[in-house]
Amino acid sequence: MQVMTNEEIISEIKKFLVEEFEVDEAVLGPDAVLKDALDLDSLDYVDLVVVIESTFGFKVKGEDFVGMVTFKDFCDYIITKVNEKK
């Protein structure tokens, strides 16, 4: 996988949230409360993990989501994990 900029990673996150989970992109601001913005049930979270792993190529643990409150937290987590792989 080629090196992605933070902006490209965030763009990719928004793309799969809109396409796979029918999230309204307008609600995906940095301060959006993740749980409210995504409105996902527990099965959706399983699917979300699969999409993250296949899109970005790293393993996600359930506990990684603990403490994730905002959309920015979610993006920062993925950016950090992607950058660790470099």
N, C-alpha and C positions, 0 to 999 in steps of 0.2 A: 504494500500500500504506500502510495506517495505521501510525503509530508504535507499535512494540511495546516493552514493558518487557523487561528482561533475563530476568525469570522467564518471560514469555510465549515468548521466543525459546528458552530452554532446554526449556520444555514442548513446543514445536513440534519441536525436535530429537529429543527422546525419542520423541515420537509417530511421526515418520517412521522412526526407527531400529527401533522395535518393529513397525510396520506393514509397512514395505518390506523390512526386512532380518532380521526375526524375531529381533531382539536381545532378550534378557530384560531388562526394565526394571530389575530388581533389581540388575544388575551395573553400572548406569550411575551410579555415585557419582562425585563430583568427582575422586577419586584413582585411579579405575579406569584401568588401562593400556589405552589406546585399541585397540591392535592385538589384545590378548587379549580385551577386552570385546566388540568388534565381530566378531572372527573372520571378517574379509572377505578374499576373494581379490582379485586384481587387477581382474577384471571387475566385482566388487562396488564397488570404489573408483570406477570410471568411472560406475556407476549412482549412487553416493553424490554425486559431483560434480554430476550432472544434477539430482538431487533438491534439493540445496542451492541450485543456481542458479535452479531454477524456484520453490522455496519462498520464497527470500529476495531474489531479483532482483539478484544480483551474480555476476560471473565469478570462477571459482575456477581458480587455476593449480596444477599439480602440485607445484611447489616450495613452495607455501603449507603443504603437509602436513609438510614437513621440520621437524623439531624439535617437532612435535606429539606429546606422549607420553601425556598423560592426557585423560580426558573433559573436564576443566575447560579444558585448553588448546584443545581442539576448540571448546567452547562460547564461550570468550573470543575466539577467532578470528572466529567467525560474528557474535558481538555487535559486535566492532570494525568488521567490514565493513558490517553493517547500519547502525550509527551513523554511519559515514562517508558513507552515502547521504543522510542527513537534510539 
